[in-house]
Amino acid sequence: MGGPGEPPAGTPEGAPGGGEDEYRSVVFDESFVRAARLQEYSARERIADHAPAVRRRPPLHRALPRQALMLVLLIAVAFATAVYMGVRHPYRAPEAATVDPLRMTVIPLAPRSAVPGSADPEALFAHSPAARFRVGAKGITLPADAPRAAHFSEGQVMAALNIAKEYVVASSMDPVVLAGGAVSPVRLLLDPRQFDQFDQSFEHPAADGEHAPTGWLIRFDPRARLADRGIRVQGTLRATETGPDALQVTADHTLVYALKPAGSDAPARVSLFTVRRTLTFRFDHGDLRMHQTVLAVSSVQAGPLACAENNTDRLHPLLAGQKAGTAGPAGTDPYTRISATALCGTLSPAAQPRVSGTP
């Protein structure tokens, strides 16, 4: 049996304590005997089985305390409940709110005579209504003071104005976009809820008021290219709160491009191409956090264009010396702040550069 020491169940009841009992070290109670690893066989067992004097007993397996068992059971039940609720959630996740599709209008403006041209783009700009326009993004000016809003801070209003400005720059001044290249600089500024309409517009262009690429951005037919990257711009940006979670920005700009025929090494005459573009942007607080916008309305008047051309996918500018043929029913000047309603208009002579010696 084991050596001398304290009995496993403590000092036997009634036994004297302390170091006064000289026999304390050799007192063995029943618990001590049961806990012994070695057990002596009885005489009869040794005679019958010829076994050794002692045998080794297996260690006792102590049962888990009742509190520990209950804790394990509770953890198992909680884990099973979490798994069940995760697999079979009784509530549906809220669906993302949809947005109305972009409504767009693209109106070509046809000239009454041959398109004026010159070898010097600066001369054309100087003799056109765009003479005092600023160049590039400098022409898109922000209000000096952000308008007050009840549910948007001044910083949020200015952020909305800046996002709208970025969209105008990316969609009407980026040389890659203008040449019909990548559209990602424009797409990345849109709310993802408009991605489907945007992508469908470029995969399957249609003149249905919702799927014209030229309603989203400006891009030219490959036969025309920029003769001067200094695009002249003038216009305004205005912000208005329309609800507790709705901020609207209107961008109204006139852009003038100097274009020439593509693919010719010989000096080519340059002509001007004018676009009056009015865009309505909408923002909620989530759009402002994500630096994106919903383009709600797009209205474009552009010329010189031929009314017979399909300008849904790309704009097909008439270049220097070209004529439109049959023009539309009325004259429209994109430099004036009037709303156009015709499907095709006539480009007012006042919108063309006046250069002596040119057609």
DOTIDO-204106 format. One record per residue (C-alpha): residue in three letters; x, y, z. Coordinates in steps of 0.05 Angstrom, whole numbers, padded with zeros to 5 digits, always signed. Layout:
residues N
ALAXYZ...
***
This chain:
residues 359
MET+00000+00000+00000GLY+00021+00072-00003GLY+00069+00103+00046PRO+00051+00140+00108GLY+00015+00206+00102GLU-00052+00240+00108PRO-00112+00196+00092PRO-00145+00216+00026ALA-00211+00236+00060GLY-00177+00274+00117THR-00167+00256+00189PRO-00215+00201+00212GLU-00272+00226+00254GLY-00257+00221+00327ALA-00183+00212+00317PRO-00139+00259+00357GLY-00109+00315+00316GLY-00043+00351+00316GLY+00024+00321+00328GLU+00005+00293+00397ASP-00017+00224+00370GLU+00045+00183+00362TYR+00005+00132+00321ARG-00026+00183+00275SER+00020+00165+00217VAL-00002+00093+00216VAL-00078+00103+00223PHE-00114+00084+00159ASP-00188+00095+00149GLU-00234+00064+00097SER-00224+00121+00047PHE-00149+00112+00051VAL-00155+00037+00037ARG-00201+00048-00022ALA-00153+00100-00052ALA-00092+00053-00047ARG-00062+00035-00114LEU-00039-00034-00089GLN-00087-00085-00059GLU-00067-00148-00023TYR-00101-00213-00044SER-00135-00254+00008ALA-00105-00321+00029ARG-00159-00359-00007GLU-00147-00319-00072ARG-00072-00333-00068ILE-00084-00408-00057ALA-00136-00414-00113ASP-00104-00371-00167HIS-00031-00376-00148ALA-00030-00301-00157PRO+00023-00254-00129ALA+00012-00226-00060VAL-00013-00158-00086ARG-00047-00130-00147ARG-00049-00060-00177ARG-00117-00027-00177PRO-00140+00020-00233PRO-00142+00093-00215LEU-00208+00119-00190HIS-00247+00163-00239ARG-00275+00221-00202ALA-00341+00246-00230LEU-00346+00319-00253PRO-00376+00365-00202ARG-00449+00379-00213GLN-00438+00453-00226ALA-00386+00439-00280LEU-00433+00390-00314MET-00489+00441-00315LEU-00443+00494-00343VAL-00421+00448-00400LEU-00494+00432-00415LEU-00513+00506-00417ILE-00455+00522-00465ALA-00476+00466-00511VAL-00549+00490-00512ALA-00527+00562-00527PHE-00481+00540-00583ALA-00536+00498-00614THR-00585+00556-00611ALA-00535+00603-00644VAL-00524+00554-00701TYR-00598+00544-00710MET-00613+00619-00712GLY-00556+00630-00761VAL-00581+00577-00809ARG-00655+00591-00803HIS-00661+00665-00787PRO-00734+00683-00772TYR-00725+00753-00800ARG-00709+00774-00871ALA-00651+00822-00882PRO-00677+00890-00903GLU-00672+00900-00978ALA-00631+00957-01004ALA-00674+01016-01026THR-00677+01024-01101VAL-00668+01089-01140ASP-00707+01115-01198PRO-00672+01105-01265LEU-00635+01164-01295ARG-00679+01204-01342MET-00639+01233-01400THR-00649+01277-01461VAL-00598+01286-01517ILE-00616+01341-01567PRO-00572+01351-01629LEU-00566+01422-01655ALA-00557+01427-01731PRO-00523+01488-01763ARG-00558+01526-01818SER-00494+01532-01859ALA-00425+01502-01865VAL-00387+01497-01799PRO-00335+01553-01791GLY-00263+01532-01783SER-00193+01558-01774ALA-00123+01531-01768ASP-00116+01568-01701PRO-00160+01542-01644GLU-00145+01604-01603ALA-00173+01649-01658LEU-00238+01609-01658PHE-00245+01614-01583ALA-00229+01688-01583HIS-00284+01702-01634SER-00337+01659-01601PRO-00383+01668-01541ALA-00333+01624-01503ALA-00278+01678-01506ARG-00284+01693-01432PHE-00295+01622-01408ARG-00245+01590-01362VAL-00203+01531-01383GLY-00218+01460-01357ALA-00239+01446-01285LYS-00226+01519-01267GLY-00290+01535-01303ILE-00330+01494-01253THR-00333+01540-01193LEU-00362+01523-01125PRO-00406+01571-01086ALA-00367+01616-01040ASP-00410+01594-00981ALA-00446+01528-00974PRO-00521+01537-00969ARG-00552+01522-00902ALA-00586+01455-00892ALA-00625+01429-00833HIS-00602+01357-00836PHE-00534+01364-00870SER-00472+01399-00843GLU-00435+01452-00882GLY-00380+01402-00894GLN-00429+01351-00923VAL-00459+01403-00970MET-00390+01422-00995ALA-00374+01348-01003ALA-00435+01339-01047LEU-00415+01399-01090ASN-00345+01371-01098ILE-00370+01302-01118ALA-00415+01334-01170LYS-00356+01374-01196GLU-00314+01311-01201TYR-00369+01278-01241VAL-00373+01336-01290VAL-00298+01335-01299ALA-00292+01259-01307SER-00352+01254-01355SER-00338+01314-01400MET-00264+01332-01396ASP-00224+01268-01389PRO-00189+01258-01456VAL-00195+01182-01450VAL-00269+01186-01438LEU-00279+01237-01494ALA-00243+01191-01543GLY-00289+01133-01526GLY-00242+01096-01480ALA-00251+01073-01409VAL-00315+01094-01373SER-00293+01072-01304PRO-00274+01142-01280VAL-00347+01160-01288ARG-00377+01095-01263LEU-00337+01096-01198LEU-00371+01161-01177LEU-00441+01131-01183ASP-00483+01098-01129PRO-00477+01022-01141ARG-00553+01020-01148GLN-00544+01053-01216PHE-00491+01005-01241ASP-00541+00960-01277GLN-00571+01018-01317PHE-00503+01047-01331ASP-00474+00981-01356GLN-00535+00966-01398SER-00530+01034-01431PHE-00461+01018-01458GLU-00475+00945-01474HIS-00541+00958-01509PRO-00549+01033-01525ALA-00620+01056-01539ALA-00654+01122-01552ASP-00707+01107-01499GLY-00691+01164-01451GLU-00655+01116-01403HIS-00599+01079-01439ALA-00560+01130-01480PRO-00486+01131-01464THR-00485+01205-01483GLY-00533+01218-01426TRP-00481+01193-01377LEU-00419+01225-01408ILE-00391+01260-01469ARG-00354+01220-01521PHE-00341+01233-01594ASP-00342+01192-01657PRO-00271+01166-01673ARG-00269+01209-01735ALA-00262+01271-01691ARG-00210+01286-01639LEU-00188+01343-01594ALA-00146+01396-01628ASP-00136+01432-01561ARG-00141+01401-01492GLY-00159+01468-01463ILE-00235+01457-01460ARG-00272+01522-01445VAL-00324+01517-01390GLN-00374+01562-01355GLY-00432+01546-01309THR-00459+01539-01239LEU-00467+01488-01183ARG-00526+01495-01135ALA-00543+01452-01074THR-00612+01446-01043GLU-00638+01402-00986THR-00700+01365-01008GLY-00711+01321-00947PRO-00682+01295-00881ASP-00637+01248-00920ALA-00638+01280-00989LEU-00591+01332-01017GLN-00596+01355-01090VAL-00542+01388-01131THR-00555+01418-01200ALA-00496+01427-01247ASP-00511+01472-01307HIS-00451+01482-01353THR-00433+01500-01424LEU-00371+01466-01451VAL-00335+01484-01515TYR-00287+01436-01550ALA-00238+01450-01607LEU-00241+01390-01655LYS-00207+01368-01719PRO-00210+01306-01764ALA-00173+01245-01737GLY-00121+01206-01776SER-00094+01262-01819ASP-00021+01284-01817ALA-00034+01346-01858PRO-00053+01410-01821ALA-00128+01408-01811ARG-00177+01463-01799VAL-00206+01465-01729SER-00278+01477-01711LEU-00314+01488-01645PHE-00364+01440-01615THR-00411+01465-01560VAL-00447+01425-01507ARG-00498+01453-01458ARG-00505+01402-01402THR-00552+01404-01343LEU-00544+01348-01291THR-00584+01336-01228PHE-00549+01296-01173ARG-00580+01267-01111PHE-00544+01248-01046ASP-00563+01215-00981HIS-00518+01209-00921GLY-00493+01141-00944ASP-00473+01169-01012LEU-00433+01224-00979ARG-00397+01174-00935MET-00380+01131-00995HIS-00361+01190-01040GLN-00414+01173-01093THR-00477+01202-01123VAL-00542+01185-01158LEU-00549+01219-01225ALA-00624+01232-01230VAL-00633+01276-01292SER-00587+01291-01352SER-00604+01341-01406VAL-00555+01352-01463GLN-00558+01401-01522ALA-00499+01394-01569GLY-00477+01420-01637PRO-00460+01426-01692LEU-00492+01357-01704ALA-00534+01329-01760CYS-00604+01310-01739ALA-00601+01249-01783GLU-00543+01220-01744ASN-00554+01173-01685ASN-00521+01208-01627THR-00544+01159-01574ASP-00479+01120-01567ARG-00430+01174-01589LEU-00435+01246-01612HIS-00418+01255-01686PRO-00394+01327-01692LEU-00397+01363-01758LEU-00326+01389-01770ALA-00301+01451-01806GLY-00334+01460-01874GLN-00386+01406-01865LYS-00461+01418-01870ALA-00519+01386-01834GLY-00568+01380-01891THR-00639+01384-01866ALA-00642+01422-01801GLY-00691+01419-01744PRO-00753+01462-01734ALA-00725+01517-01689GLY-00661+01554-01672THR-00631+01540-01603ASP-00573+01577-01572PRO-00537+01533-01520TYR-00506+01595-01489THR-00574+01619-01464ARG-00608+01591-01401ILE-00671+01565-01434SER-00700+01495-01432ALA-00699+01456-01497THR-00757+01410-01514ALA-00747+01393-01587LEU-00718+01325-01608CYS-00672+01363-01656GLY-00658+01437-01660THR-00622+01486-01704LEU-00556+01514-01678SER-00563+01589-01674PRO-00512+01629-01715ALA-00498+01668-01652ALA-00468+01606-01622GLN-00416+01598-01678PRO-00349+01633-01679ARG-00344+01694-01725VAL-00278+01689-01762SER-00267+01730-01825GLY-00250+01689-01887THR-00282+01626-01861PRO-00346+01594-01888
***
